[in-house]
């Protein structure tokens, strides 16, 4: 493993562990009793509900993050990035187009893998706390709109960045 790979791996794991530690600390400090300073200003029932919601969503984010980092590390160590790179390069497009396709496949894969978590968050957690006003149709439409915007904004942006690195050469950094 080269130095850049070690730095990236260290950064990924460090970021996950720092976020994990912060989330655990936040969960431990959640109190469902309304602070004295808010008495008469904020309804105690609503405060309790908001604190339970915060605990539930933070705990769910921990699970989502653990899944995401696990999939990333498994893909990394099984040489998935390398295999995908070789596959995309086999199309024999230029470096910019190849890079766009590579990043697009990774982004699409991440979206597909995170979809069950998004569905659970929207239709189970949000519903449990009375926040869900989303129908399946709206949920799917939002995914399509988000995907369309990602394509319309992302492809030119990523293409521009990759083109810059391509044409700037060794001085790009």
C-alpha positions as CSV (number, residue, x, y, z in Angstrom):
1,X,0.0,0.0,0.0
2,X,1.4,3.4,-1.0
3,X,1.6,6.5,1.2
4,X,-1.4,8.2,-0.5
5,X,-3.5,5.1,0.1
6,X,-2.5,5.0,3.8
7,X,-3.4,8.7,4.2
8,X,-6.8,8.2,2.6
9,X,-7.5,5.0,4.6
10,X,-6.4,6.8,7.8
11,X,-8.6,9.8,7.0
12,X,-11.6,7.6,6.3
13,X,-11.3,5.6,9.5
14,X,-10.4,8.7,11.6
15,X,-13.4,10.6,10.3
16,X,-15.7,7.7,11.1
17,X,-14.2,7.2,14.6
18,X,-14.4,11.0,15.5
19,X,-18.0,11.1,14.3
20,X,-18.8,7.9,16.2
21,X,-17.3,9.3,19.4
22,X,-19.2,12.7,19.0
23,X,-22.5,10.9,18.3
24,X,-22.1,8.7,21.4
25,X,-21.3,11.7,23.5
26,X,-24.4,13.5,22.1
27,X,-26.6,10.5,22.8
28,X,-25.4,10.3,26.4
29,X,-26.1,13.9,27.1
30,X,-29.7,13.8,25.8
31,X,-32.1,14.6,28.6
32,X,-35.9,14.3,28.1
33,X,-36.7,16.7,31.0
34,X,-37.2,20.3,29.8
35,X,-34.5,22.6,31.1
36,X,-35.7,25.0,33.7
37,X,-34.8,28.0,31.5
38,X,-37.3,26.9,28.9
39,X,-40.2,26.4,31.3
40,X,-43.3,28.3,30.1
41,X,-41.6,29.0,26.8
42,X,-41.4,25.6,25.2
43,X,-44.0,22.8,25.7
44,X,-42.5,20.0,27.8
45,X,-44.3,17.3,25.7
46,X,-42.8,18.7,22.5
47,X,-39.3,18.9,24.1
48,X,-39.5,15.2,25.2
49,X,-40.6,14.3,21.7
50,X,-37.7,16.2,20.1
51,X,-35.1,14.6,22.4
52,X,-36.5,11.1,21.6
53,X,-36.4,11.9,17.9
54,X,-32.8,13.2,18.2
55,X,-31.7,10.1,20.0
56,X,-33.5,7.8,17.5
57,X,-32.1,9.6,14.4
58,X,-28.6,9.9,15.9
59,X,-28.6,6.2,16.7
60,X,-29.8,5.4,13.2
61,X,-27.1,7.6,11.7
62,X,-24.5,5.5,13.6
63,X,-25.8,2.3,12.0
64,X,-25.9,4.0,8.6
65,X,-22.3,5.3,9.0
66,X,-21.1,1.9,10.2
67,X,-22.6,0.2,7.2
68,X,-21.2,2.8,4.8
69,X,-17.6,2.6,6.1
70,X,-17.8,-1.2,6.2
71,X,-18.9,-1.3,2.6
72,X,-16.2,1.2,1.6
73,X,-13.5,-0.8,3.4
74,X,-14.6,-4.1,2.0
75,X,-14.7,-2.7,-1.5
76,X,-11.3,-1.2,-0.9
77,X,-9.6,-4.3,0.4
78,X,-11.2,-6.6,-2.2
79,X,-9.7,-4.3,-4.8
80,X,-13.1,-3.1,-6.0
81,X,-11.8,0.3,-6.9
82,X,-9.1,-1.2,-9.0
83,X,-11.4,-3.6,-10.8
84,X,-13.9,-0.8,-11.5
85,X,-11.1,1.4,-12.8
86,X,-9.9,-1.4,-15.2
87,X,-13.5,-2.0,-16.3
88,X,-14.2,1.7,-17.1
89,X,-10.8,2.1,-18.8
90,X,-11.7,-0.8,-21.1
91,X,-14.2,1.4,-22.8
92,X,-11.2,3.4,-24.2
93,X,-12.7,6.8,-23.7
94,X,-10.5,9.8,-22.9
95,X,-9.4,10.4,-19.3
96,X,-12.1,12.9,-18.5
97,X,-15.0,10.8,-19.8
98,X,-13.5,7.7,-18.1
99,X,-13.3,9.7,-14.8
100,X,-16.9,10.9,-15.1
101,X,-18.1,7.3,-15.7
102,X,-16.0,6.0,-12.8
103,X,-17.3,8.6,-10.4
104,X,-20.8,8.2,-11.7
105,X,-20.8,4.4,-11.1
106,X,-19.5,4.9,-7.6
107,X,-22.2,7.6,-6.9
108,X,-25.0,5.5,-8.3
109,X,-23.8,2.5,-6.3
110,X,-23.7,4.5,-3.1
111,X,-27.2,5.8,-3.8
112,X,-28.6,2.3,-4.4
113,X,-26.9,0.9,-1.2
114,X,-28.2,3.8,0.9
115,X,-31.7,3.6,-0.4
116,X,-33.0,1.1,2.2
117,X,-31.7,3.4,5.0
118,X,-33.4,6.3,3.4
119,X,-36.7,4.4,3.0
120,X,-36.5,3.3,6.7
121,X,-35.7,6.8,7.9
122,X,-38.5,8.4,5.9
123,X,-41.3,5.8,6.3
124,X,-40.5,4.4,9.7
125,X,-38.7,6.9,11.9
126,X,-40.3,10.0,10.5
127,X,-43.7,8.4,10.6
128,X,-43.2,7.2,14.2
129,X,-42.6,10.8,15.3
130,X,-45.4,12.2,13.1
131,X,-43.1,14.1,10.8
132,X,-43.6,12.1,7.6
133,X,-45.9,13.8,5.1
134,X,-44.1,12.0,2.2
135,X,-45.9,9.5,-0.1
136,X,-44.1,6.8,-2.0
137,X,-44.7,8.8,-5.2
138,X,-43.1,12.0,-3.7
139,X,-40.2,10.0,-2.3
140,X,-39.5,8.5,-5.7
141,X,-40.0,11.8,-7.5
142,X,-37.5,13.4,-5.1
143,X,-35.0,10.7,-5.9
144,X,-35.4,11.3,-9.6
145,X,-35.1,15.1,-9.2
146,X,-32.0,14.7,-7.1
147,X,-30.5,12.3,-9.6
148,X,-31.3,14.7,-12.4
149,X,-29.7,17.6,-10.6
150,X,-26.7,15.5,-9.8
151,X,-26.3,14.7,-13.5
152,X,-26.9,18.3,-14.7
153,X,-24.6,19.9,-12.2
154,X,-22.2,17.0,-11.3
155,X,-21.1,16.0,-14.8
156,X,-20.0,19.5,-15.9
157,X,-18.4,20.1,-12.5
158,X,-16.5,16.8,-12.3
159,X,-15.6,17.1,-16.0
160,X,-14.2,20.5,-15.4
161,X,-12.1,19.4,-12.4
162,X,-10.9,16.3,-14.3
163,X,-10.1,18.4,-17.3
164,X,-8.2,20.9,-15.2
165,X,-6.1,18.1,-13.7
166,X,-5.6,16.5,-17.2
167,X,-4.4,19.7,-18.8
168,X,-2.5,21.2,-15.9
169,X,-0.4,18.1,-15.6
170,X,2.0,17.7,-12.7
171,X,1.4,21.4,-11.6
172,X,-2.3,20.8,-11.0
173,X,-1.9,20.3,-7.3
